[in-house]
Amino acid sequence: MVALNSRIPGILFCGIAWALGPEAYGEGVTVEDVENSAGLGLGQKVAVIGEEKKVRTATVNIQEIFRSYHKVAHAEGEINIERARVQKEQNQQAVKLRAMDQVLRELECSLQGLNNSDVRRQDLEREKGVRFHERERWKRQRAVALKASHADINRRMVARMEVLLEEIRGLVRLEAERMGFDLVFDIEGTGSSQVPFLLFARDAHDITPRIIKKLAESAPQGAQR
């Protein structure tokens, strides 16, 4: 009985092996079969992931949009008015400077007409010195004020243009999201080497005309250009 019981597992295994055929021993199944089977499953998974992760790309020309934006033209006009005002003040100060120079020349001519012993000479030399220092002090003050005025105009211009640029960026983001794009590249954007970030994009859609049209819709009557 003990001998019979010890032979039962072997008999069952042989019976199962006979019923299943060579595959029960691994016969007829090659390494290539296993690899192909695994590779097929992996390839199908990658294909599905690739379809799910396909990225939609668009391009835009921010510089072109910026130049066409009606608010930019309006801001530039106001800045130019400010620059013209500063230039007008500078011209007026130049007239005053020429008048001061004329007074100094007249004093110099008067001194040249007097001999060294003339009692008026000392008073004229003193007046000439006072007027000369007054002219130099006023000239320095005007130079500092002029530089500060131009710096202030430039600062305000940069601040206003940055606000308008952010408006454009915001509209680009909004329209890109509405159109279902995942990435938007500025085709004129450059790095420190002045080389564009984007050199090529397959099947990328240019949304520049759409953004220009959207911005133009907000322009007041007669402001389109």
PyRosetta script that sets phi, psi and omega in degrees:
from pyrosetta import init, pose_from_sequence

init()
pose = pose_from_sequence("MVALNSRIPGILFCGIAWALGPEAYGEGVTVEDVENSAGLGLGQKVAVIGEEKKVRTATVNIQEIFRSYHKVAHAEGEINIERARVQKEQNQQAVKLRAMDQVLRELECSLQGLNNSDVRRQDLEREKGVRFHERERWKRQRAVALKASHADINRRMVARMEVLLEEIRGLVRLEAERMGFDLVFDIEGTGSSQVPFLLFARDAHDITPRIIKKLAESAPQGAQR")
pose.set_psi(1, -40.9)
pose.set_omega(1, 178.7)
pose.set_phi(2, -63.1)
pose.set_psi(2, -40.7)
pose.set_omega(2, -179.6)
pose.set_phi(3, -65.9)
pose.set_psi(3, -38.6)
pose.set_omega(3, 180.0)
pose.set_phi(4, -65.7)
pose.set_psi(4, -43.7)
pose.set_omega(4, 179.5)
pose.set_phi(5, -61.5)
pose.set_psi(5, -36.2)
pose.set_omega(5, -179.0)
pose.set_phi(6, -71.5)
pose.set_psi(6, -18.6)
pose.set_omega(6, -177.7)
pose.set_phi(7, -94.1)
pose.set_psi(7, -12.5)
pose.set_omega(7, -176.9)
pose.set_phi(8, -62.2)
pose.set_psi(8, -48.3)
pose.set_omega(8, 179.2)
pose.set_phi(9, -57.4)
pose.set_psi(9, -38.3)
pose.set_omega(9, 179.4)
pose.set_phi(10, -66.8)
pose.set_psi(10, -40.5)
pose.set_omega(10, 179.7)
pose.set_phi(11, -64.7)
pose.set_psi(11, -43.5)
pose.set_omega(11, 179.2)
pose.set_phi(12, -62.1)
pose.set_psi(12, -41.7)
pose.set_omega(12, -179.4)
pose.set_phi(13, -63.1)
pose.set_psi(13, -43.3)
pose.set_omega(13, -179.4)
pose.set_phi(14, -64.8)
pose.set_psi(14, -39.5)
pose.set_omega(14, 179.1)
pose.set_phi(15, -63.6)
pose.set_psi(15, -43.0)
pose.set_omega(15, 179.1)
pose.set_phi(16, -64.8)
pose.set_psi(16, -41.7)
pose.set_omega(16, 179.5)
pose.set_phi(17, -63.3)
pose.set_psi(17, -38.9)
pose.set_omega(17, 180.0)
pose.set_phi(18, -67.2)
pose.set_psi(18, -37.7)
pose.set_omega(18, -179.2)
pose.set_phi(19, -69.1)
pose.set_psi(19, -38.7)
pose.set_omega(19, -177.3)
pose.set_phi(20, -83.6)
pose.set_psi(20, -22.1)
pose.set_omega(20, -180.0)
pose.set_phi(21, 87.6)
pose.set_psi(21, -164.2)
pose.set_omega(21, -175.5)
pose.set_phi(22, -60.7)
pose.set_psi(22, -26.3)
pose.set_omega(22, -177.7)
pose.set_phi(23, -64.0)
pose.set_psi(23, -22.7)
pose.set_omega(23, 179.5)
pose.set_phi(24, -65.3)
pose.set_psi(24, -27.2)
pose.set_omega(24, 178.3)
pose.set_phi(25, -97.6)
pose.set_psi(25, -1.9)
pose.set_omega(25, -175.8)
pose.set_phi(26, 87.2)
pose.set_psi(26, 5.9)
pose.set_omega(26, -179.7)
pose.set_phi(27, -79.0)
pose.set_psi(27, 144.4)
pose.set_omega(27, 179.5)
pose.set_phi(28, 82.9)
pose.set_psi(28, -6.3)
pose.set_omega(28, 177.3)
pose.set_phi(29, -109.7)
pose.set_psi(29, 111.4)
pose.set_omega(29, -175.6)
pose.set_phi(30, -93.2)
pose.set_psi(30, 168.3)
pose.set_omega(30, 175.5)
pose.set_phi(31, -61.9)
pose.set_psi(31, -37.0)
pose.set_omega(31, 179.6)
pose.set_phi(32, -62.3)
pose.set_psi(32, -36.1)
pose.set_omega(32, 178.5)
pose.set_phi(33, -63.2)
pose.set_psi(33, -43.5)
pose.set_omega(33, 179.9)
pose.set_phi(34, -64.2)
pose.set_psi(34, -46.8)
pose.set_omega(34, -178.2)
pose.set_phi(35, -63.9)
pose.set_psi(35, -41.9)
pose.set_omega(35, 179.8)
pose.set_phi(36, -63.2)
pose.set_psi(36, -40.4)
pose.set_omega(36, 179.3)
pose.set_phi(37, -63.5)
pose.set_psi(37, -45.1)
pose.set_omega(37, 179.2)
pose.set_phi(38, -66.6)
pose.set_psi(38, -40.9)
pose.set_omega(38, -179.0)
pose.set_phi(39, -65.3)
pose.set_psi(39, -37.7)
pose.set_omega(39, 178.1)
pose.set_phi(40, -60.9)
pose.set_psi(40, -43.9)
pose.set_omega(40, 179.3)
pose.set_phi(41, -65.0)
pose.set_psi(41, -42.1)
pose.set_omega(41, 179.5)
pose.set_phi(42, -65.9)
pose.set_psi(42, -41.4)
pose.set_omega(42, -179.7)
pose.set_phi(43, -62.4)
pose.set_psi(43, -40.1)
pose.set_omega(43, 178.2)
pose.set_phi(44, -63.8)
pose.set_psi(44, -39.6)
pose.set_omega(44, 178.6)
pose.set_phi(45, -65.3)
pose.set_psi(45, -42.7)
pose.set_omega(45, -179.7)
pose.set_phi(46, -63.8)
pose.set_psi(46, -40.1)
pose.set_omega(46, -179.8)
pose.set_phi(47, -62.8)
pose.set_psi(47, -41.5)
pose.set_omega(47, 179.0)
pose.set_phi(48, -64.8)
pose.set_psi(48, -44.3)
pose.set_omega(48, 179.2)
pose.set_phi(49, -63.2)
pose.set_psi(49, -40.6)
pose.set_omega(49, 179.9)
pose.set_phi(50, -61.2)
pose.set_psi(50, -39.3)
pose.set_omega(50, 178.6)
pose.set_phi(51, -68.1)
pose.set_psi(51, -38.1)
pose.set_omega(51, -179.5)
pose.set_phi(52, -70.1)
pose.set_psi(52, -32.7)
pose.set_omega(52, -173.4)
pose.set_phi(53, -100.2)
pose.set_psi(53, 10.9)
pose.set_omega(53, -179.1)
pose.set_phi(54, -60.5)
pose.set_psi(54, 125.5)
pose.set_omega(54, -173.9)
pose.set_phi(55, -97.7)
pose.set_psi(55, 130.0)
pose.set_omega(55, 176.5)
pose.set_phi(56, -93.9)
pose.set_psi(56, 128.0)
pose.set_omega(56, -173.0)
pose.set_phi(57, -119.0)
pose.set_psi(57, 141.5)
pose.set_omega(57, 176.1)
pose.set_phi(58, -130.7)
pose.set_psi(58, 159.7)
pose.set_omega(58, 175.1)
pose.set_phi(59, -122.5)
pose.set_psi(59, 158.5)
pose.set_omega(59, 178.7)
pose.set_phi(60, -151.2)
pose.set_psi(60, 148.6)
pose.set_omega(60, 177.2)
pose.set_phi(61, -108.4)
pose.set_psi(61, 94.9)
pose.set_omega(61, -175.7)
pose.set_phi(62, -63.6)
pose.set_psi(62, -38.7)
pose.set_omega(62, -179.2)
pose.set_phi(63, -62.9)
pose.set_psi(63, -43.3)
pose.set_omega(63, 179.2)
pose.set_phi(64, -63.4)
pose.set_psi(64, -42.5)
pose.set_omega(64, 178.2)
pose.set_phi(65, -64.2)
pose.set_psi(65, -43.2)
pose.set_omega(65, -178.6)
pose.set_phi(66, -60.7)
pose.set_psi(66, -44.9)
pose.set_omega(66, -178.8)
pose.set_phi(67, -66.1)
pose.set_psi(67, -27.5)
pose.set_omega(67, -177.6)
pose.set_phi(68, -91.3)
pose.set_psi(68, -8.1)
pose.set_omega(68, -175.8)
pose.set_phi(69, -72.4)
pose.set_psi(69, 126.4)
pose.set_omega(69, -175.4)
pose.set_phi(70, -65.2)
pose.set_psi(70, -29.7)
pose.set_omega(70, 179.0)
pose.set_phi(71, -68.4)
pose.set_psi(71, -29.6)
pose.set_omega(71, 177.3)
pose.set_phi(72, -66.0)
pose.set_psi(72, -44.9)
pose.set_omega(72, 178.6)
pose.set_phi(73, -61.5)
pose.set_psi(73, -40.0)
pose.set_omega(73, 179.3)
pose.set_phi(74, -65.3)
pose.set_psi(74, -44.2)
pose.set_omega(74, 179.6)
pose.set_phi(75, -63.7)
pose.set_psi(75, -41.6)
pose.set_omega(75, 178.2)
pose.set_phi(76, -62.1)
pose.set_psi(76, -38.4)
pose.set_omega(76, 178.1)
pose.set_phi(77, -62.3)
pose.set_psi(77, -43.0)
pose.set_omega(77, 179.2)
pose.set_phi(78, -67.3)
pose.set_psi(78, -39.3)
pose.set_omega(78, 178.2)
pose.set_phi(79, -64.2)
pose.set_psi(79, -40.1)
pose.set_omega(79, 179.1)
pose.set_phi(80, -64.7)
pose.set_psi(80, -34.2)
pose.set_omega(80, 176.0)
pose.set_phi(81, -63.4)
pose.set_psi(81, -42.1)
pose.set_omega(81, 177.7)
pose.set_phi(82, -63.0)
pose.set_psi(82, -42.6)
pose.set_omega(82, 178.8)
pose.set_phi(83, -64.0)
pose.set_psi(83, -38.3)
pose.set_omega(83, 178.8)
pose.set_phi(84, -65.3)
pose.set_psi(84, -37.6)
pose.set_omega(84, 178.1)
pose.set_phi(85, -64.2)
pose.set_psi(85, -44.2)
pose.set_omega(85, 178.6)
pose.set_phi(86, -63.9)
pose.set_psi(86, -39.7)
pose.set_omega(86, 179.0)
pose.set_phi(87, -65.1)
pose.set_psi(87, -37.2)
pose.set_omega(87, 177.7)
pose.set_phi(88, -63.8)
pose.set_psi(88, -43.0)
pose.set_omega(88, 177.8)
pose.set_phi(89, -63.2)
pose.set_psi(89, -38.8)
pose.set_omega(89, 179.3)
pose.set_phi(90, -63.9)
pose.set_psi(90, -40.2)
pose.set_omega(90, 178.4)
pose.set_phi(91, -64.8)
pose.set_psi(91, -39.1)
pose.set_omega(91, 178.2)
pose.set_phi(92, -65.3)
pose.set_psi(92, -39.9)
pose.set_omega(92, 178.4)
pose.set_phi(93, -67.6)
pose.set_psi(93, -31.8)
pose.set_omega(93, 177.5)
pose.set_phi(94, -65.1)
pose.set_psi(94, -36.0)
pose.set_omega(94, 176.4)
pose.set_phi(95, -63.6)
pose.set_psi(95, -43.1)
pose.set_omega(95, 178.2)
pose.set_phi(96, -63.8)
pose.set_psi(96, -39.6)
pose.set_omega(96, 179.2)
pose.set_phi(97, -63.5)
pose.set_psi(97, -40.5)
pose.set_omega(97, 178.4)
pose.set_phi(98, -65.2)
pose.set_psi(98, -34.8)
pose.set_omega(98, 177.8)
pose.set_phi(99, -66.6)
pose.set_psi(99, -39.5)
pose.set_omega(99, 177.9)
pose.set_phi(100, -66.2)
pose.set_psi(100, -38.5)
pose.set_omega(100, 177.0)
pose.set_phi(101, -64.2)
pose.set_psi(101, -36.6)
pose.set_omega(101, 179.5)
pose.set_phi(102, -64.9)
pose.set_psi(102, -40.2)
pose.set_omega(102, 178.0)
pose.set_phi(103, -62.2)
pose.set_psi(103, -41.7)
pose.set_omega(103, 179.2)
pose.set_phi(104, -64.4)
pose.set_psi(104, -39.3)
pose.set_omega(104, 178.5)
pose.set_phi(105, -65.3)
pose.set_psi(105, -39.5)
pose.set_omega(105, 179.4)
pose.set_phi(106, -65.7)
pose.set_psi(106, -40.0)
pose.set_omega(106, 177.0)
pose.set_phi(107, -64.3)
pose.set_psi(107, -38.9)
pose.set_omega(107, 178.8)
pose.set_phi(108, -64.6)
pose.set_psi(108, -40.3)
pose.set_omega(108, 178.0)
pose.set_phi(109, -64.6)
pose.set_psi(109, -39.6)
pose.set_omega(109, 178.8)
pose.set_phi(110, -64.9)
pose.set_psi(110, -39.5)
pose.set_omega(110, 178.5)
pose.set_phi(111, -65.4)
pose.set_psi(111, -38.8)
pose.set_omega(111, -179.7)
pose.set_phi(112, -67.0)
pose.set_psi(112, -23.6)
pose.set_omega(112, 178.9)
pose.set_phi(113, -84.6)
pose.set_psi(113, -2.5)
pose.set_omega(113, -179.8)
pose.set_phi(114, -109.8)
pose.set_psi(114, 145.8)
pose.set_omega(114, 174.0)
pose.set_phi(115, -84.9)
pose.set_psi(115, 169.9)
pose.set_omega(115, -174.1)
pose.set_phi(116, -65.5)
pose.set_psi(116, -21.8)
pose.set_omega(116, -177.5)
pose.set_phi(117, -90.8)
pose.set_psi(117, -4.3)
pose.set_omega(117, -177.6)
pose.set_phi(118, -69.4)
pose.set_psi(118, 132.2)
pose.set_omega(118, -176.3)
pose.set_phi(119, -68.0)
pose.set_psi(119, -22.9)
pose.set_omega(119, -179.0)
pose.set_phi(120, -77.7)
pose.set_psi(120, -15.7)
pose.set_omega(120, -174.4)
pose.set_phi(121, -62.1)
pose.set_psi(121, -42.3)
pose.set_omega(121, -177.9)
pose.set_phi(122, -62.9)
pose.set_psi(122, -42.1)
pose.set_omega(122, 179.4)
pose.set_phi(123, -66.3)
pose.set_psi(123, -39.4)
pose.set_omega(123, 179.9)
pose.set_phi(124, -67.4)
pose.set_psi(124, -39.4)
pose.set_omega(124, 178.8)
pose.set_phi(125, -65.7)
pose.set_psi(125, -38.6)
pose.set_omega(125, 178.2)
pose.set_phi(126, -65.2)
pose.set_psi(126, -44.8)
pose.set_omega(126, 179.1)
pose.set_phi(127, -62.9)
pose.set_psi(127, -39.5)
pose.set_omega(127, 179.0)
pose.set_phi(128, -63.0)
pose.set_psi(128, -42.6)
pose.set_omega(128, 179.6)
pose.set_phi(129, -64.3)
pose.set_psi(129, -42.0)
pose.set_omega(129, 179.9)
pose.set_phi(130, -63.7)
pose.set_psi(130, -44.9)
pose.set_omega(130, -178.7)
pose.set_phi(131, -67.5)
pose.set_psi(131, -34.6)
pose.set_omega(131, 178.8)
pose.set_phi(132, -65.5)
pose.set_psi(132, -45.5)
pose.set_omega(132, 179.1)
pose.set_phi(133, -67.6)
pose.set_psi(133, -34.3)
pose.set_omega(133, 176.6)
pose.set_phi(134, -63.7)
pose.set_psi(134, -43.5)
pose.set_omega(134, 178.4)
pose.set_phi(135, -61.7)
pose.set_psi(135, -45.7)
pose.set_omega(135, -177.7)
pose.set_phi(136, -65.6)
pose.set_psi(136, -40.9)
pose.set_omega(136, 179.3)
pose.set_phi(137, -65.4)
pose.set_psi(137, -44.5)
pose.set_omega(137, 179.2)
pose.set_phi(138, -64.1)
pose.set_psi(138, -40.1)
pose.set_omega(138, 179.2)
pose.set_phi(139, -62.9)
pose.set_psi(139, -42.7)
pose.set_omega(139, 178.5)
pose.set_phi(140, -64.9)
pose.set_psi(140, -42.8)
pose.set_omega(140, 179.4)
pose.set_phi(141, -61.3)
pose.set_psi(141, -41.3)
pose.set_omega(141, 179.7)
pose.set_phi(142, -66.7)
pose.set_psi(142, -37.5)
pose.set_omega(142, 179.3)
pose.set_phi(143, -64.7)
pose.set_psi(143, -42.6)
pose.set_omega(143, 178.8)
pose.set_phi(144, -65.1)
pose.set_psi(144, -43.7)
pose.set_omega(144, -179.5)
pose.set_phi(145, -64.4)
pose.set_psi(145, -40.3)
pose.set_omega(145, 179.4)
pose.set_phi(146, -64.5)
pose.set_psi(146, -43.6)
pose.set_omega(146, 178.4)
pose.set_phi(147, -62.1)
pose.set_psi(147, -41.0)
pose.set_omega(147, 178.7)
pose.set_phi(148, -65.5)
pose.set_psi(148, -37.8)
pose.set_omega(148, 179.3)
pose.set_phi(149, -64.4)
pose.set_psi(149, -45.7)
pose.set_omega(149, 179.0)
pose.set_phi(150, -65.1)
pose.set_psi(150, -39.1)
pose.set_omega(150, 178.8)
pose.set_phi(151, -64.2)
pose.set_psi(151, -39.6)
pose.set_omega(151, 179.5)
pose.set_phi(152, -66.4)
pose.set_psi(152, -41.9)
pose.set_omega(152, 177.8)
pose.set_phi(153, -62.6)
pose.set_psi(153, -44.9)
pose.set_omega(153, 179.9)
pose.set_phi(154, -62.8)
pose.set_psi(154, -40.8)
pose.set_omega(154, 179.5)
pose.set_phi(155, -62.9)
pose.set_psi(155, -45.9)
pose.set_omega(155, -179.9)
pose.set_phi(156, -67.0)
pose.set_psi(156, -34.7)
pose.set_omega(156, 178.0)
pose.set_phi(157, -64.3)
pose.set_psi(157, -46.3)
pose.set_omega(157, 179.5)
pose.set_phi(158, -61.9)
pose.set_psi(158, -41.7)
pose.set_omega(158, -179.6)
pose.set_phi(159, -63.5)
pose.set_psi(159, -43.5)
pose.set_omega(159, -179.7)
pose.set_phi(160, -66.6)
pose.set_psi(160, -42.3)
pose.set_omega(160, -179.3)
pose.set_phi(161, -66.2)
pose.set_psi(161, -34.2)
pose.set_omega(161, 178.2)
pose.set_phi(162, -66.3)
pose.set_psi(162, -37.8)
pose.set_omega(162, 176.6)
pose.set_phi(163, -62.6)
pose.set_psi(163, -44.5)
pose.set_omega(163, 179.9)
pose.set_phi(164, -66.7)
pose.set_psi(164, -37.5)
pose.set_omega(164, 178.6)
pose.set_phi(165, -64.9)
pose.set_psi(165, -37.4)
pose.set_omega(165, 178.5)
pose.set_phi(166, -68.7)
pose.set_psi(166, -33.8)
pose.set_omega(166, 174.5)
pose.set_phi(167, -61.0)
pose.set_psi(167, -42.6)
pose.set_omega(167, 179.1)
pose.set_phi(168, -64.5)
pose.set_psi(168, -45.5)
pose.set_omega(168, 179.3)
pose.set_phi(169, -60.1)
pose.set_psi(169, -41.5)
pose.set_omega(169, 179.5)
pose.set_phi(170, -62.3)
pose.set_psi(170, -41.8)
pose.set_omega(170, 178.5)
pose.set_phi(171, -66.7)
pose.set_psi(171, -38.5)
pose.set_omega(171, 177.3)
pose.set_phi(172, -60.6)
pose.set_psi(172, -45.4)
pose.set_omega(172, 179.3)
pose.set_phi(173, -61.9)
pose.set_psi(173, -42.8)
pose.set_omega(173, -177.9)
pose.set_phi(174, -64.7)
pose.set_psi(174, -48.2)
pose.set_omega(174, -178.5)
pose.set_phi(175, -67.8)
pose.set_psi(175, -36.9)
pose.set_omega(175, 178.2)
pose.set_phi(176, -63.1)
pose.set_psi(176, -39.9)
pose.set_omega(176, 179.1)
pose.set_phi(177, -67.8)
pose.set_psi(177, -41.0)
pose.set_omega(177, 179.0)
pose.set_phi(178, -62.6)
pose.set_psi(178, -35.7)
pose.set_omega(178, -177.1)
pose.set_phi(179, -88.0)
pose.set_psi(179, -2.4)
pose.set_omega(179, 174.7)
pose.set_phi(180, 82.4)
pose.set_psi(180, 24.7)
pose.set_omega(180, 178.1)
pose.set_phi(181, -88.0)
pose.set_psi(181, 145.2)
pose.set_omega(181, 179.1)
pose.set_phi(182, -93.6)
pose.set_psi(182, -34.0)
pose.set_omega(182, -177.7)
pose.set_phi(183, -135.1)
pose.set_psi(183, 142.0)
pose.set_omega(183, 174.1)
pose.set_phi(184, -130.4)
pose.set_psi(184, 125.6)
pose.set_omega(184, -179.5)
pose.set_phi(185, -110.1)
pose.set_psi(185, 137.4)
pose.set_omega(185, 173.0)
pose.set_phi(186, -83.6)
pose.set_psi(186, 115.6)
pose.set_omega(186, -174.0)
pose.set_phi(187, -72.2)
pose.set_psi(187, -15.3)
pose.set_omega(187, 177.5)
pose.set_phi(188, -106.3)
pose.set_psi(188, 3.1)
pose.set_omega(188, 177.3)
pose.set_phi(189, -68.9)
pose.set_psi(189, 132.9)
pose.set_omega(189, -178.3)
pose.set_phi(190, -126.8)
pose.set_psi(190, 156.8)
pose.set_omega(190, 176.5)
pose.set_phi(191, -93.4)
pose.set_psi(191, -166.4)
pose.set_omega(191, -179.1)
pose.set_phi(192, -64.1)
pose.set_psi(192, -23.8)
pose.set_omega(192, 178.6)
pose.set_phi(193, -87.0)
pose.set_psi(193, 3.1)
pose.set_omega(193, -178.6)
pose.set_phi(194, 64.6)
pose.set_psi(194, 21.3)
pose.set_omega(194, 175.4)
pose.set_phi(195, -99.1)
pose.set_psi(195, 131.3)
pose.set_omega(195, -179.5)
pose.set_phi(196, -57.9)
pose.set_psi(196, 142.5)
pose.set_omega(196, 177.6)
pose.set_phi(197, -65.0)
pose.set_psi(197, -38.1)
pose.set_omega(197, -176.7)
pose.set_phi(198, -108.7)
pose.set_psi(198, 119.3)
pose.set_omega(198, 177.8)
pose.set_phi(199, -104.5)
pose.set_psi(199, -27.2)
pose.set_omega(199, -178.8)
pose.set_phi(200, -159.7)
pose.set_psi(200, 141.4)
pose.set_omega(200, 175.6)
pose.set_phi(201, -147.3)
pose.set_psi(201, 115.2)
pose.set_omega(201, -178.8)
pose.set_phi(202, -73.3)
pose.set_psi(202, 133.1)
pose.set_omega(202, 176.1)
pose.set_phi(203, 60.2)
pose.set_psi(203, 24.4)
pose.set_omega(203, 177.8)
pose.set_phi(204, -79.8)
pose.set_psi(204, 140.0)
pose.set_omega(204, -178.0)
pose.set_phi(205, -99.3)
pose.set_psi(205, 129.3)
pose.set_omega(205, -179.7)
pose.set_phi(206, -85.4)
pose.set_psi(206, 115.1)
pose.set_omega(206, -179.0)
pose.set_phi(207, -101.0)
pose.set_psi(207, 10.2)
pose.set_omega(207, -179.9)
pose.set_phi(208, -56.4)
pose.set_psi(208, -50.6)
pose.set_omega(208, -179.8)
pose.set_phi(209, -58.1)
pose.set_psi(209, -37.7)
pose.set_omega(209, -179.9)
pose.set_phi(210, -64.3)
pose.set_psi(210, -42.6)
pose.set_omega(210, -179.7)
pose.set_phi(211, -66.8)
pose.set_psi(211, -42.0)
pose.set_omega(211, 178.6)
pose.set_phi(212, -60.8)
pose.set_psi(212, -42.2)
pose.set_omega(212, 179.9)
pose.set_phi(213, -64.5)
pose.set_psi(213, -42.7)
pose.set_omega(213, 179.7)
pose.set_phi(214, -62.3)
pose.set_psi(214, -42.2)
pose.set_omega(214, 179.5)
pose.set_phi(215, -67.7)
pose.set_psi(215, -36.5)
pose.set_omega(215, -180.0)
pose.set_phi(216, -65.9)
pose.set_psi(216, -28.2)
pose.set_omega(216, 179.7)
pose.set_phi(217, -65.5)
pose.set_psi(217, -23.2)
pose.set_omega(217, -179.9)
pose.set_phi(218, -91.5)
pose.set_psi(218, -0.1)
pose.set_omega(218, -177.0)
pose.set_phi(219, -76.7)
pose.set_psi(219, 141.3)
pose.set_omega(219, 174.7)
pose.set_phi(220, -65.7)
pose.set_psi(220, 163.9)
pose.set_omega(220, -178.2)
pose.set_phi(221, -58.5)
pose.set_psi(221, 127.7)
pose.set_omega(221, 179.1)
pose.set_phi(222, 85.3)
pose.set_psi(222, 0.6)
pose.set_omega(222, -178.3)
pose.set_phi(223, -90.5)
pose.set_psi(223, -12.8)
pose.set_omega(223, 179.8)
pose.set_phi(224, -64.2)
pose.set_psi(224, 146.8)
pose.set_omega(224, 179.3)
pose.set_phi(225, -141.4)
pose.dump_pdb("model.pdb")
